[in-house]
Amino acid sequence: MESACSTTANADIAARIRTIADYPKPGIQFRDVSTLLLDGPAFRTTIDRLAALVNPAEIDLIAGIEARGFIVASALSYALSKGKVMLRKPGKLPGEAVGIDYALEYGTDRIEMHVGHVLPGQRVLVVDDLLATGGTALAAIQLLRNAGAEVTEALFIVDLPDLKGADRLRARGVTPIALCAFEGD
């Protein structure tokens, strides 16, 4: 994993992320960024640090994954002056949409995007709050690539390295980048 993470580099950000035990099912340690979002200065610092990890000249669009990924991607789009494409849950987009089904670590889901919002050859950065098994990010990457986009990087606040999502992204030719990591699942 490409990372700005070290034991101290982003400890201030990691300290703002709470862990909720046994959610959404027993044995899962849910890393909740909502507590980070509550702290305006910490959220601004997070976006500034994420923005510093990418070269805006190499990005045409930022793709945010519903729901928390929208928040991060929108702020990052603003910081980098880049457009944002929304990757949404089924039935949420008012225009013609295309989608992809995928497996999660505890179920299945689907994401969709508007037809024509990503053009062939556009360089798209995938953004979400957290990388776990990589299922959602991989679905987003495939959906964007199906539209002709070039996707070579994906950006996250949190990586859960024990769940091997970063390895799965690398296997698809995408460099995962995260600010901090939490051991365990």
C-alpha positions in Angstrom: 0.0 0.0 0.0 1.3 3.4 -0.9 0.7 5.3 2.3 1.3 8.5 4.2 0.9 6.3 7.3 3.5 5.8 9.9 3.2 5.4 13.6 3.0 9.2 14.0 2.5 10.9 10.6 -1.3 10.8 10.7 -1.9 9.8 14.3 -3.9 12.9 14.8 -6.3 11.8 12.1 -6.4 8.2 13.2 -7.3 9.4 16.8 -10.4 11.1 15.4 -11.7 7.8 13.9 -13.8 5.7 16.4 -14.1 2.0 16.4 -17.5 0.4 16.9 -17.2 -3.3 18.0 -19.5 -5.9 16.5 -21.0 -3.7 13.8 -22.6 -4.5 11.4 -22.2 -8.0 12.7 -20.4 -9.8 15.6 -16.6 -9.9 15.1 -16.4 -6.8 12.9 -14.5 -3.7 14.2 -16.2 -0.9 12.3 -13.9 2.1 11.7 -16.3 5.1 11.8 -15.0 8.3 10.1 -18.2 10.2 11.2 -16.3 11.4 14.3 -13.5 12.7 12.1 -16.1 14.6 10.0 -17.5 16.2 13.2 -14.1 17.9 13.8 -13.9 20.7 11.1 -10.1 21.4 11.5 -9.3 17.7 11.5 -11.5 17.1 8.4 -9.8 20.0 6.6 -6.4 18.6 7.6 -7.5 15.2 6.2 -8.5 16.7 2.9 -5.3 18.7 2.6 -3.2 15.7 3.3 -5.2 13.6 0.8 -4.8 16.3 -1.8 -1.1 16.3 -1.3 -0.9 12.6 -2.1 -2.0 13.0 -5.7 -0.8 15.0 -8.8 -3.8 17.0 -10.0 -2.3 17.2 -13.5 -2.8 13.5 -13.8 -6.5 13.5 -12.9 -9.5 14.6 -15.0 -12.3 13.5 -12.6 -12.7 12.2 -9.0 -15.2 9.4 -8.5 -16.8 9.3 -5.1 -18.5 6.1 -3.8 -21.7 6.5 -1.9 -22.1 7.4 0.9 -19.1 8.5 3.0 -16.9 8.5 -0.1 -19.1 11.3 -1.5 -18.1 13.6 1.4 -14.4 12.9 1.0 -14.5 13.1 -2.8 -16.5 16.3 -2.9 -14.1 18.1 -0.6 -11.2 16.7 -2.5 -12.8 17.8 -5.8 -13.1 21.3 -4.4 -9.5 21.3 -3.2 -8.1 20.1 -6.5 -10.6 22.0 -8.8 -11.7 18.7 -10.4 -15.1 17.5 -11.4 -16.7 14.7 -9.4 -18.7 11.7 -10.7 -21.1 10.1 -8.3 -21.1 6.3 -7.9 -24.5 5.6 -6.3 -26.6 2.9 -4.9 -29.3 1.5 -7.3 -32.3 3.7 -8.2 -30.7 7.0 -6.9 -29.7 8.6 -10.2 -32.5 10.4 -12.2 -31.0 9.9 -15.7 -29.9 6.9 -17.7 -27.5 4.8 -15.6 -25.2 1.8 -15.9 -24.2 -0.3 -13.0 -22.3 -3.3 -11.6 -23.1 -5.8 -8.9 -20.4 -6.9 -6.4 -19.8 -8.8 -3.2 -19.1 -7.2 0.1 -17.4 -8.8 3.1 -20.9 -9.2 4.6 -23.3 -9.2 1.7 -23.8 -8.0 -1.9 -24.5 -4.6 -3.4 -24.6 -2.6 -6.6 -23.3 0.8 -7.7 -24.4 2.9 -10.7 -23.3 6.0 -12.5 -24.9 8.2 -15.1 -24.2 7.2 -18.7 -21.9 9.7 -20.4 -20.5 11.3 -17.3 -17.2 9.5 -17.8 -15.7 9.7 -21.3 -13.2 7.2 -22.8 -9.7 8.1 -21.9 -10.5 10.3 -18.9 -8.2 9.7 -15.9 -10.3 9.1 -12.9 -9.3 8.9 -9.2 -11.5 6.6 -7.1 -12.1 8.0 -3.6 -13.8 6.4 -0.6 -13.4 6.7 3.2 -12.2 3.2 3.9 -10.6 0.2 2.1 -11.5 -3.2 3.6 -11.7 -6.2 1.3 -11.7 -4.0 -1.8 -15.0 -5.2 -3.2 -16.6 -1.8 -3.5 -13.5 -0.1 -4.9 -13.0 -2.9 -7.4 -16.6 -2.6 -8.5 -16.1 1.2 -8.9 -12.9 0.6 -10.9 -14.6 -1.9 -13.2 -17.6 0.4 -13.7 -15.4 3.3 -14.6 -13.1 1.2 -16.9 -16.2 -0.2 -18.6 -16.9 3.4 -19.6 -13.4 3.8 -21.0 -11.8 5.6 -18.0 -8.2 5.1 -17.0 -8.1 4.3 -13.3 -4.6 3.9 -11.8 -5.0 5.2 -8.2 -7.6 4.9 -5.4 -7.5 7.2 -2.4 -8.8 6.4 1.1 -8.6 7.8 4.6 -8.4 4.4 6.2 -6.9 1.0 5.1 -7.7 -2.2 6.9 -4.6 -4.2 5.7 -5.6 -7.5 7.3 -8.5 -7.7 4.9 -6.2 -7.5 1.8 -8.1 -5.0 -0.2 -5.0 -3.1 -1.2 -3.5 -6.4 -2.6 -6.7 -6.9 -4.7 -6.5 -3.3 -6.1 -2.8 -3.8 -7.0 -3.6 -7.0 -8.8 -6.0 -4.9 -11.0 -3.3 -2.3 -11.7 -4.5 0.3 -9.3 -2.3 1.8 -6.6 -4.1 2.2 -3.3 -3.2 5.2 -1.2 -4.4 5.7 2.4 -3.6 8.1 5.2 -3.8 5.6 8.0 -4.2 1.9 8.7 -5.9 0.0 11.4 -4.8 -3.6 12.1 -7.5 -6.2 12.6 -10.9 -6.3 10.9 
